[in-house]
């Protein structure tokens, strides 16, 4: 009898396992074959239908056993010469225990190889690797701008530890966009930061949250099933595509309201008037109506083109141009949301187009320049200028300083990314189901999040997109859903602050002529029990009350603290119609 063990010598666990294994003499001659060094044998095993990334293979008496069967066979043949072999025999000699435990061992092996940056034994999909490289470049740029966005626009300077780690991870990914491990690191730090920084209101943070959910669902599936590293991105990309489509759908749907269509109140007009010259020189009723209806046309056309294979590249290009144009407005540091949106647009690149983009001269030059000290110095100067402009709230200047960093990545995509492959670039035949399931789950979850204002639930974090949407206080300005939202009543119950008790946030509500959703007021008082406030709620007045006075409402209405991080409300304008607050 002879025994041959086919294993992966790049896997520290596998290498250590076969090194410690002591087999009984009945096993006969034992041959160890490193599959990394023997491509012919690897091809032969794959022709037998064996997935070598699922673990080692054992050949004995003309039979080839893989995975749990392989480790079970080795456990039965192992000696009791030392503690390791005794434990190995005791735990894995039972077929049932081996079948139960082996998936955990396989997942540990997969994670180790992934974090070490080792290639799978199976060939990686070059199409998904190319798309992953492009997405990683833009997502790294987004994360860098996100750091400065929070530091200056959200007054979180000096940055907290999570933000500092985010910036470092983003720079690593920008330098090494081909590294799945670098993308994993940035996704991990982004997830930690999302939890630390919550609660948040901004559009881009909620879109990023959907992206993170899709990535981790794809990552966990690939780890559990021992799939290739490119399968992580392949499955995740469908979730990212769905997230972008939901964003565009509600970007249009939220705006179908009377106030957005009125030039006197529309956020489209207000944002246009904050464009830098010569754009804002274009003024007048015709321009006002043009930017209102142009927003509908642009977002709707991009949505439809992304759904159409022959027009998909025009949808990608249109999305890049549209979001870069919006970023020029001086309203906010919109370049952050722009870069996140562009990164999601690149997920619609077909494999053929993505391959051309990665192989293009422009991208090759970029890869060289990113590591060039002179290029790094110029980039640092631009970023310092960008940070100073952000601190001064000169957001148009922020975008103008960002363009030299951004456009070199956009131009190869625009020039070489065209293809007409099927809409969703799913992975191979055996992996289409998980990609579709993950994509559908994330898309539906994000759609539900954006639908919540119409149900009378939270109105913040719902991708408001400067839509002028007003659904609070028992009214609706939406032209399709004309009735007040329901069946939940959170948005109907609002309070008008009469005396803020010295609290800065509640004083902002009072001075700005805003009401506050009563649930949000209870949260504020619960989190700051020292506040004593006067307010009116419907036809009732409350004089100098605090958390103790409203303890019953707080106990009955508030959800757990972790839930409240994702359950927020917009300030409620008391002016009708509401002028865009820009």
Secondary structure, DSSP 4 states (H G I P E B T S, - for coil): -EEEEEE-TT-HHHHHHHHH--B-GGG-EEEEEETTT-HHHHHHHHHTT--GGG--EEEETTEEEETHHHHHHHHHHB-SSSHHHHHHHHHHSSHHHHHHHHHHHHHHHHHHHHHTTPPPSSPP-HHHHHHHHHHHHHHHHHHHHHHHIIIIIT---SPPHHHHHHHHHHHHHHH-TT-HHHHHHHHHHHHHHHHHH-S---HHHHHHHHHHHHHHHHHHHHHHHT--HHHHHHHHHHHHHHHHHHHHHHHHHTT-BHHHHSTTT-HHHHHHHTSPTTGGG--SHHHHHHHHHHHHHHHHHHHHHHHSGGGHHHHHHHHHHHHHHHHTSSSS-THHHHHHHHHHHGGGS-HHHHHHHHHSHHHHHHHHHHT-HHHHHHHHHHHHHHHHHHHTT-HHHHHHHHHHHHHHHHHHHHHH------SS----GGGHHHHHHHHHHHHHHHHHHHHGGGGTS--SSS--TT------TT---BSSS-SPP-S--GGG-EEEEEE-TT-HHHHHHHHTTEEEEHHHHHHHHHH-TT--EEEEETTEEEEEE-TTTTHHHHHHHPPPHHHHTT-----EE-SSSPPP--
